[in-house]
Amino acid sequence: MLRFLASAIELALTPLVKKAPLLVFGVMLAVPMGAGQLAAQDSRLRRLDTGEDSKGWEAVGRLDLAGRGFCTGALIAPDLVLTAAHCLFDRQSGAQIDTSKIEFQAGMRNGRAEAYRQVRRVVMHPSYRFEGPVTAERVRADLALLELAHPIRNGAIEPFQVMRDAGTGDRVGVVSYAHDRAEAPSVQEICSVMGQQQGVFVLSCDVDFGSSGAPVFSMSGGIPRIVSVISAKAEAEGEKVALGSQLDASVDLLRTQLKSGVGVTRPTVTRGNAATEKNRANIGAKFVSVGGG
């Protein structure tokens, strides 16, 4: 077994994150021999510029974070977006971003989304803590569910299923936005699970700032199912790797919390915010209608 100590940094795109130093990922993670050979077989990123390119991936979207940065998220129900918990915090102040100022832009491509939705409520994994260095415990719990103000019901935008099974050596894929591909997502259809330990996947997938919250897919049976969520990037023996949370029962836990109201954050709704939400919902509906094909 090959063991390494990685440096890690979270990938939410904010003005400050580009200047942040690498943080120590203080845990030894096991990677099997031959993992480098698996990574060498990875496919390259392919930008999804056209409607034809994006077909089947419309439920992946960009999360606008109060106009100060963005992350990636994916629909797992008409009104639920799965993403990374650290996306919900202002990196400079450490304060949680006002839920009313987060917008999900489904299938955002070249300045236009298939649908726009404001966020009504958010819930984070109960073990997640924003403060402190990026550790295995933090990556494992770096999950959040966002409940949209209005469900996205459009035949062209099909929510993804979530599955728990992925193991070392498995082939996966990732769809993400990033600082150099902010206006359209890119897909890497083949990367690999290099190792897993303490609820963390070490992945050979190509990620960068803005990729936080990006869904990692199992392509088994030709149907993409989410098996992980990108949390951070790291280096292992000089090679770039991505770190993602192992979903296990976490998504079910988040759904239960949302249903019960435990740990749920709601926006501070003012009359202006409500009006903005109504207008945005109408705009989203128009875009869905125009781009529904």
Sine and cosine of phi, psi and omega as CSV:
sin_phi,cos_phi,sin_psi,cos_psi,sin_omega,cos_omega
0.00,0.00,0.67,-0.74,0.05,-1.00
-0.99,-0.15,0.79,-0.61,-0.04,-1.00
-0.86,-0.51,0.56,-0.83,-0.06,-1.00
-0.59,-0.81,0.35,-0.94,0.11,-0.99
-0.94,-0.34,0.85,-0.53,-0.13,-0.99
-0.96,-0.27,0.48,-0.88,0.21,-0.98
-0.99,-0.15,0.65,-0.76,-0.10,-1.00
-0.70,-0.72,0.51,-0.86,0.10,-1.00
-0.58,-0.81,0.67,-0.74,-0.01,-1.00
-0.96,0.29,0.35,-0.94,-0.27,-0.96
-0.91,-0.42,0.21,0.98,0.09,-1.00
-0.89,0.46,0.70,-0.71,-0.02,-1.00
-1.00,0.03,0.94,-0.34,0.10,-1.00
-0.70,-0.72,0.32,-0.95,0.00,-1.00
-0.83,0.55,-0.49,0.87,-0.08,-1.00
-0.99,0.10,-0.50,0.86,-0.16,-0.99
-0.89,0.45,-0.50,0.86,0.00,-1.00
-0.91,0.42,-0.41,0.91,-0.04,-1.00
-1.00,-0.10,-0.12,0.99,-0.11,-0.99
-0.96,0.28,0.62,-0.78,0.05,-1.00
-0.97,0.25,0.31,-0.95,0.09,-1.00
-0.91,0.41,0.62,-0.78,0.02,-1.00
-0.97,-0.22,0.51,-0.86,-0.04,-1.00
-0.98,0.22,0.80,-0.60,0.08,-1.00
-1.00,-0.09,1.00,-0.06,-0.24,-0.97
-0.99,0.12,0.91,0.41,0.03,-1.00
-0.38,-0.93,0.61,-0.79,0.07,-1.00
-1.00,0.07,0.83,-0.56,-0.01,-1.00
-0.92,-0.39,0.71,-0.71,-0.05,-1.00
-1.00,0.04,0.73,-0.68,0.06,-1.00
-0.77,-0.64,0.75,-0.66,-0.06,-1.00
-0.94,0.34,0.46,-0.89,0.12,-0.99
-0.86,0.51,0.62,-0.78,-0.02,-1.00
1.00,-0.06,-0.03,1.00,0.01,-1.00
-0.89,0.45,-0.56,0.83,0.04,-1.00
-0.89,0.46,-0.58,0.81,0.04,-1.00
-0.92,0.38,-0.61,0.80,0.06,-1.00
-0.89,0.46,-0.71,0.70,-0.02,-1.00
-0.89,0.46,-0.55,0.83,-0.02,-1.00
-0.91,0.42,-0.34,0.94,-0.01,-1.00
-1.00,-0.06,0.05,1.00,-0.02,-1.00
-0.88,0.47,0.55,-0.84,0.11,-0.99
-0.99,0.16,0.28,-0.96,0.02,-1.00
-1.00,0.05,0.30,-0.95,0.09,-1.00
-0.90,0.43,0.65,-0.76,0.06,-1.00
-0.81,-0.59,0.87,-0.50,-0.04,-1.00
-0.96,0.29,0.69,-0.72,-0.03,-1.00
-0.99,-0.12,0.99,0.15,-0.12,-0.99
-1.00,0.06,-0.47,0.88,-0.11,-0.99
-0.90,-0.43,0.24,-0.97,0.05,-1.00
-0.87,0.50,-0.60,0.80,0.01,-1.00
-0.93,0.37,-0.68,0.74,0.04,-1.00
-0.87,0.50,-0.63,0.78,-0.13,-0.99
-0.99,0.10,-0.12,0.99,-0.08,-1.00
-0.84,0.54,0.81,-0.59,-0.02,-1.00
1.00,-0.08,-0.25,0.97,-0.03,-1.00
-0.92,-0.39,0.19,0.98,-0.09,-1.00
-0.89,0.45,-0.38,0.92,-0.02,-1.00
-0.98,0.18,-0.08,1.00,0.19,-0.98
-1.00,0.05,0.72,-0.69,-0.05,-1.00
-0.61,-0.79,0.11,-0.99,0.04,-1.00
-0.99,-0.15,0.70,-0.72,0.06,-1.00
-0.99,-0.16,0.92,-0.39,0.07,-1.00
-0.99,0.12,0.83,-0.56,-0.11,-0.99
-0.97,-0.26,0.99,0.13,0.04,-1.00
0.84,0.54,0.46,0.89,0.04,-1.00
0.96,0.27,0.12,0.99,-0.07,-1.00
-0.95,-0.32,-0.04,1.00,-0.02,-1.00
0.17,-0.98,-0.08,-1.00,0.01,-1.00
-0.45,-0.89,0.31,-0.95,0.13,-0.99
-0.74,-0.68,-0.07,-1.00,0.07,-1.00
-0.92,-0.39,0.55,-0.84,0.06,-1.00
-0.55,-0.83,0.20,-0.98,-0.01,-1.00
-0.61,-0.79,0.64,-0.77,0.06,-1.00
-0.95,0.32,0.76,-0.65,0.15,-0.99
-0.89,-0.46,0.01,1.00,0.12,-0.99
-0.34,-0.94,0.29,-0.96,-0.02,-1.00
-0.83,0.56,-0.40,0.91,-0.04,-1.00
-0.83,-0.56,0.25,0.97,-0.05,-1.00
-0.79,-0.61,0.77,-0.64,0.03,-1.00
-0.90,-0.44,0.77,-0.64,0.06,-1.00
-0.99,-0.12,0.75,-0.67,-0.01,-1.00
-0.44,-0.90,-0.15,-0.99,0.03,-1.00
-1.00,0.00,0.65,-0.76,-0.05,-1.00
-0.90,0.43,-0.57,0.82,-0.08,-1.00
-0.92,0.38,-0.27,0.96,0.07,-1.00
-0.90,0.44,-0.36,0.93,-0.12,-0.99
-1.00,0.04,0.14,0.99,-0.04,-1.00
-0.86,-0.50,0.57,-0.82,0.13,-0.99
-0.98,0.20,0.88,-0.47,-0.11,-0.99
-0.91,0.41,-0.49,0.87,-0.05,-1.00
-0.97,0.24,-0.73,0.68,-0.06,-1.00
-1.00,-0.05,-0.37,0.93,-0.08,-1.00
0.99,0.16,-0.01,1.00,-0.02,-1.00
-0.99,0.15,0.49,-0.87,0.06,-1.00
-0.96,0.30,0.69,-0.73,-0.01,-1.00
-0.93,0.36,0.67,-0.74,0.04,-1.00
-0.84,0.54,0.84,-0.54,-0.05,-1.00
-0.82,0.58,-0.57,0.82,-0.04,-1.00
-0.93,0.38,-0.20,0.98,-0.04,-1.00
-0.97,-0.25,0.23,0.97,0.07,-1.00
-0.96,-0.29,0.75,-0.66,-0.03,-1.00
-0.79,-0.61,0.74,-0.68,0.09,-1.00
-1.00,-0.08,0.82,-0.57,-0.03,-1.00
-0.92,-0.40,1.00,-0.01,-0.10,-0.99
-0.91,0.41,0.78,-0.63,0.06,-1.00
0.88,0.47,0.48,0.88,-0.01,-1.00
-0.80,0.60,0.82,-0.58,-0.03,-1.00
-0.49,-0.87,0.87,-0.48,0.06,-1.00
0.81,0.59,0.74,0.67,0.10,-1.00
0.99,0.12,0.11,0.99,-0.06,-1.00
-0.62,-0.78,0.74,-0.68,0.00,-1.00
-0.95,-0.30,0.38,-0.93,0.08,-1.00
-0.94,0.34,-0.51,0.86,0.04,-1.00
-0.34,-0.94,0.55,-0.83,0.07,-1.00
-0.89,-0.45,0.72,-0.69,0.04,-1.00
-0.62,-0.78,0.72,-0.70,0.17,-0.99
-0.97,0.23,0.31,-0.95,-0.01,-1.00
-0.99,-0.17,0.73,-0.68,-0.02,-1.00
-1.00,-0.01,-0.75,0.66,-0.04,-1.00
-0.59,-0.81,0.42,-0.91,0.08,-1.00
-0.73,-0.69,0.48,-0.88,0.10,-1.00
-0.63,-0.77,0.70,-0.71,0.00,-1.00
-0.94,-0.35,0.37,-0.93,0.07,-1.00
-0.82,0.57,0.73,-0.69,-0.09,-1.00
-0.88,0.48,-0.35,0.94,-0.01,-1.00
-1.00,-0.03,-0.06,1.00,-0.07,-1.00
-0.97,0.24,0.70,-0.72,0.10,-0.99
-0.76,-0.65,0.80,-0.60,-0.06,-1.00
-0.96,0.28,-0.57,0.82,-0.07,-1.00
-0.95,0.31,0.47,-0.88,0.11,-0.99
0.99,-0.13,0.06,-1.00,-0.05,-1.00
-0.95,0.30,0.26,-0.97,0.06,-1.00
-0.98,0.20,0.93,-0.37,-0.01,-1.00
-0.85,-0.53,0.15,-0.99,0.03,-1.00
-0.86,0.51,-0.67,0.74,-0.01,-1.00
-0.88,0.47,-0.64,0.77,-0.03,-1.00
-0.94,0.34,-0.67,0.74,0.03,-1.00
-0.90,0.44,-0.68,0.73,-0.03,-1.00
-0.86,0.51,-0.59,0.81,-0.05,-1.00
-0.99,-0.11,0.14,0.99,-0.10,-1.00
-0.99,0.15,0.92,0.38,-0.06,-1.00
-0.69,-0.72,0.59,-0.81,0.06,-1.00
-0.54,-0.84,0.50,-0.86,0.14,-0.99
-0.92,-0.40,0.73,-0.69,0.04,-1.00
-0.92,-0.38,0.83,-0.56,0.07,-1.00
-1.00,-0.04,0.83,-0.56,-0.04,-1.00
-0.98,0.20,0.46,-0.89,0.01,-1.00
-0.91,0.42,-0.54,0.84,0.04,-1.00
-0.65,-0.76,0.72,-0.69,0.02,-1.00
-0.87,0.49,0.47,-0.88,0.11,-0.99
-0.99,-0.13,0.95,-0.32,-0.01,-1.00
-0.89,-0.45,0.99,-0.13,-0.05,-1.00
-0.48,-0.88,0.80,-0.60,-0.05,-1.00
-0.85,0.52,-0.38,0.93,-0.02,-1.00
-1.00,0.09,-0.17,0.99,-0.04,-1.00
-0.87,-0.49,0.99,-0.12,-0.08,-1.00
-0.98,-0.22,0.89,-0.45,0.02,-1.00
-0.85,0.53,0.48,-0.88,-0.02,-1.00
-1.00,0.00,0.51,-0.86,0.14,-0.99
-0.99,0.13,0.41,-0.91,0.04,-1.00
-0.92,-0.39,0.68,-0.73,0.06,-1.00
-0.75,-0.67,0.37,-0.93,-0.09,-1.00
-0.98,-0.17,-0.29,0.96,-0.19,-0.98
-1.00,0.01,0.90,-0.44,0.17,-0.99
-0.37,-0.93,0.66,-0.75,-0.06,-1.00
-0.72,-0.70,0.19,-0.98,0.00,-1.00
-0.83,0.56,0.75,-0.66,-0.02,-1.00
1.00,-0.06,-0.21,0.98,-0.01,-1.00
-0.92,0.38,0.56,-0.83,0.09,-1.00
-1.00,0.08,0.73,-0.69,0.03,-1.00
-0.70,-0.71,0.06,-1.00,0.06,-1.00
-0.63,-0.78,0.29,-0.96,-0.01,-1.00
-0.62,-0.78,0.62,-0.78,0.09,-1.00
-0.85,-0.52,0.81,-0.58,-0.10,-1.00
-0.47,-0.88,0.39,-0.92,0.25,-0.97
-0.99,-0.12,0.32,-0.95,0.05,-1.00
-0.32,-0.95,0.09,-1.00,-0.09,-1.00
-0.86,0.50,-0.50,0.87,-0.01,-1.00
-0.99,-0.17,0.12,0.99,0.08,-1.00
-0.54,-0.84,0.79,0.62,-0.09,-1.00
-0.97,0.26,-0.44,0.90,-0.11,-0.99
-1.00,-0.09,-0.13,0.99,0.05,-1.00
-0.39,-0.92,0.60,-0.80,0.01,-1.00
-0.97,0.24,0.27,-0.96,0.13,-0.99
-0.81,-0.59,0.50,-0.86,0.02,-1.00
-0.90,-0.44,0.69,-0.72,0.20,-0.98
-0.91,-0.41,0.96,-0.28,-0.18,-0.98
-0.98,0.19,-0.33,0.94,0.04,-1.00
-0.69,-0.72,0.92,-0.39,0.28,-0.96
-0.63,-0.77,-0.10,-0.99,-0.16,-0.99
-0.66,-0.75,0.40,-0.92,0.16,-0.99
-0.99,0.10,0.95,-0.33,-0.06,-1.00
-0.99,0.12,-0.42,0.91,0.00,-1.00
-0.03,-1.00,0.22,-0.98,0.03,-1.00
-0.47,-0.88,0.65,-0.76,0.00,-1.00
-0.23,-0.97,0.60,-0.80,0.04,-1.00
0.79,0.61,0.59,0.80,0.05,-1.00
0.98,0.21,0.24,0.97,-0.03,-1.00
-0.87,-0.50,0.73,-0.68,0.15,-0.99
-1.00,-0.06,0.70,-0.71,0.19,-0.98
-0.98,-0.21,0.86,-0.52,-0.17,-0.99
-0.85,-0.53,0.52,-0.86,0.06,-1.00
-1.00,0.04,0.12,0.99,-0.10,-0.99
-0.92,0.39,0.52,-0.85,-0.05,-1.00
-1.00,0.05,0.95,-0.30,-0.02,-1.00
-0.76,-0.65,0.30,-0.95,0.00,-1.00
-0.41,-0.91,-0.07,-1.00,-0.02,-1.00
-0.84,0.55,0.79,-0.62,-0.09,-1.00
0.96,-0.26,-0.26,0.96,-0.02,-1.00
-0.99,0.13,-0.14,0.99,0.04,-1.00
-0.80,0.61,0.72,-0.70,0.01,-1.00
1.00,0.05,-0.08,1.00,-0.03,-1.00
-0.90,0.43,0.65,-0.76,0.01,-1.00
-0.97,0.23,0.66,-0.75,0.12,-0.99
-0.96,-0.26,0.80,-0.61,-0.16,-0.99
-0.94,-0.35,0.65,-0.76,0.32,-0.95
-1.00,0.08,0.71,-0.70,-0.01,-1.00
-0.97,-0.24,0.28,0.96,-0.03,-1.00
-0.84,0.54,0.76,-0.65,0.01,-1.00
0.96,0.29,0.16,0.99,0.03,-1.00
0.98,0.20,0.10,1.00,0.02,-1.00
-0.91,-0.41,0.89,-0.45,-0.01,-1.00
-0.94,0.35,0.80,-0.60,0.07,-1.00
-0.77,-0.64,0.65,-0.76,-0.07,-1.00
-0.98,0.22,0.80,-0.60,0.02,-1.00
-0.89,-0.45,-0.20,0.98,-0.01,-1.00
-0.32,-0.95,0.22,-0.97,0.06,-1.00
-0.78,-0.63,0.77,-0.64,-0.03,-1.00
-0.91,0.41,0.76,-0.65,0.00,-1.00
-0.91,-0.42,-0.68,0.74,-0.12,-0.99
-0.42,-0.91,0.22,-0.97,0.16,-0.99
-0.90,-0.44,0.39,-0.92,-0.09,-1.00
-0.48,-0.88,0.01,-1.00,0.12,-0.99
-0.82,-0.57,0.66,-0.75,0.05,-1.00
-0.74,-0.67,0.93,-0.37,-0.03,-1.00
0.78,0.62,0.68,0.74,0.06,-1.00
0.99,0.11,-0.09,1.00,-0.01,-1.00
-0.98,-0.19,0.65,-0.76,0.05,-1.00
-0.97,0.25,0.73,-0.69,0.06,-1.00
-0.71,-0.71,0.28,-0.96,0.09,-1.00
-0.93,-0.37,0.50,-0.87,0.03,-1.00
-0.89,-0.46,0.76,-0.65,-0.01,-1.00
-0.71,-0.70,0.45,-0.90,0.01,-1.00
-0.98,0.18,0.63,-0.77,0.09,-1.00
-0.99,0.12,0.87,-0.49,-0.21,-0.98
-0.92,0.39,-0.63,0.78,-0.03,-1.00
0.70,0.71,-0.82,-0.58,0.00,-1.00
-0.98,-0.17,0.21,0.98,-0.12,-0.99
-0.89,0.46,-0.66,0.75,-0.04,-1.00
-0.92,0.40,-0.65,0.76,0.07,-1.00
-0.88,0.48,-0.63,0.78,0.03,-1.00
-0.89,0.46,-0.70,0.71,0.00,-1.00
-0.90,0.43,-0.64,0.77,0.06,-1.00
-0.87,0.49,-0.68,0.73,0.00,-1.00
-0.90,0.44,-0.68,0.73,0.03,-1.00
-0.88,0.47,-0.67,0.74,-0.02,-1.00
-0.90,0.44,-0.66,0.75,-0.01,-1.00
-0.92,0.40,-0.63,0.78,-0.05,-1.00
-1.00,0.07,-0.30,0.95,-0.03,-1.00
1.00,0.05,0.07,1.00,-0.01,-1.00
-0.97,0.26,0.83,-0.56,0.05,-1.00
0.95,0.31,0.28,0.96,-0.07,-1.00
-1.00,0.05,0.69,-0.72,0.07,-1.00
-0.95,-0.30,0.77,-0.64,0.02,-1.00
-0.93,-0.36,0.42,-0.91,0.03,-1.00
-0.96,0.28,0.36,-0.93,0.17,-0.99
-1.00,0.06,0.99,-0.15,-0.13,-0.99
-1.00,0.01,0.84,-0.53,0.13,-0.99
-0.94,-0.34,0.14,-0.99,0.01,-1.00
-0.86,0.52,-0.64,0.77,0.01,-1.00
-0.90,0.44,-0.68,0.73,0.01,-1.00
-0.88,0.47,-0.66,0.76,-0.01,-1.00
-0.90,0.44,-0.65,0.76,0.01,-1.00
-0.92,0.40,-0.66,0.75,0.03,-1.00
-0.88,0.48,-0.69,0.73,0.02,-1.00
-0.87,0.50,-0.69,0.73,-0.01,-1.00
-0.89,0.45,-0.69,0.72,0.01,-1.00
-0.90,0.44,-0.69,0.73,-0.02,-1.00
-0.89,0.45,-0.65,0.76,0.01,-1.00
-0.88,0.47,-0.64,0.76,0.02,-1.00
-0.91,0.41,-0.66,0.75,0.03,-1.00
-0.88,0.48,-0.68,0.73,0.00,-1.00
-0.86,0.50,-0.66,0.75,-0.01,-1.00
-0.88,0.47,-0.64,0.77,0.01,-1.00
-0.90,0.43,-0.67,0.75,0.01,-1.00
-0.91,0.41,-0.63,0.78,0.03,-1.00
-0.87,0.49,-0.68,0.74,-0.03,-1.00
-0.90,0.43,-0.70,0.71,-0.04,-1.00
-0.94,0.35,-0.67,0.74,-0.08,-1.00
-0.99,-0.16,0.27,0.96,-0.11,-0.99
-0.89,0.46,-0.32,0.95,0.04,-1.00
-0.99,0.12,0.00,0.00,0.00,0.00
